[in-house]
Amino acid sequence: MHIQVAVLCDAATENNGKLNLLGAFDAICAQQLPACSIALRMSFSQVEEGEHKLRLSFVDEDGKPVMPGIDQSVQITMPPDVHFVTCNFIVSIQQLRFQKPGLYAIDIALDGRQEASIPLMVKFAAPKA
């Protein structure tokens, strides 16, 4: 398995196997994450055919979850005339509130093994005087 794209963005769509991204980011200045998407594009080889478990965990800098993990079952079926298949995954997040500024991450695991992490720096805006 190879992760081609792993990003937090304003929006993502898929159209005929193409992954479309709008506004990729890795930092915000707010106490609340606006509605956004996690977009993944992963490729699998012939030896990886079968069922897999994908898990996304949004964690703080201490590795503590800031929201429940997202689990998805992935069935990889390899047509006879190809050497790899590519899958797109889009997960929407709505109004996630942060208790404190700092470094956060979306950890990506496949079959219980962490494969990647998407960083997010959260800063709080100073109150206007």
N, C-alpha and C positions, 0 to 999 in steps of 0.2 A: 504494500500500500504506500502511496506517495500523496502527500497533501500538496496540491498545486496552489491553492488559495485558501487562506484562513484570515478573515477580516471582520471587524465591526464596522457597520456602515449605516447611513441614513435609511437606505432601502435596497432591496435586492429582488430580482425576479429571474425566472428561468423561462427560456423560450426555445423549444426544439433542441434541448441539450446545451444551449448557450447560457452562461451565467452572466447576468447584467447587474452591475454595481453602481450605486449612486452615493457619493460622499463618504469614502472610507476615512476613518479617523482613529486616533489612539490617545486622545486627550480631550477632556471637557472641563469647563469652568462652571459647575453647577452642582447642587446637592441632589439633583434628580436626573437620571438618564432619560432623555426624551425617547419616544417610540423609535426603535431602531431594529436592525437585523444583524444576525450573525450569519455570514455566508461562507460556505466551505465548498471546495471543489477537490475531489479525491479520485485518484486512479488506482485500479486494482489489476493485478496480473492473473494469469490463468491458474497459478497455484493457490490463489486466494479465493477461488470460487466457493460459494456456500454462504451460510448465515454468519453475520457479525453483529456485535453490539457496540453502538456509538454512544458515548456519554460526553455531554458538555457540562462543565461545572464552573460557575461564576464565583470566584473566591477573592478574598482580600489579601493583603500582603503577608498575613500569617497563615494563609491557606485555608481559612475558615470560610464556609459557604455564605454568600450574601443573598442567595435565592435557592430554591430547590433545584437539584440537577435535572438535566433534560436527557432522557434516554430514548434511543431510537434503534429499532432493529433494522439491519441492512442485509438484503438478500442480493448476493452477487451471482449473476448468471452470465456465463461466457458463451457467446455465439461461436460456432465452430471456425469461423474465418477471421477471428481477431486475436490480437496478442494481449490487449488490455481493454478495460472498460472504465469510463469516467462517470462519476456520480456527483450531482450538485445537491447540497443541503442548505436550506434557508430556514432560520428560526427567528421569529419575531419576538422582541422583548418590549413590554409596555411599562412605562413609568416606574423604573427601579430607583428606589431612594437609597442614598449613601449616608451612613451614620457619621463618617469622618472623611476628610480628604486623604489621598494617598494613592498607592499603586494597587491596582486590581488586575485580575486576569481571568480569561476564559480558557480553562484547561480542556483540551480535546484528547479523549482516550478512546481507543478501539480495542475491544476484547480485554478490557482491564489494564491496558498498557498506555501510559501517556505518550502521545505522539507529537503534540504541539501545544503552544500557549499563545493567546492573543493578549498583549498587554493593554491596559487602560490607565492613564494617569488622571486622577480626579482632583481638581482644585476647586475650592469654594471661593466665590466672588466676595470681595470685601464689601461690607454694608455701605450703602451710599449715605454720605453725611448730609 
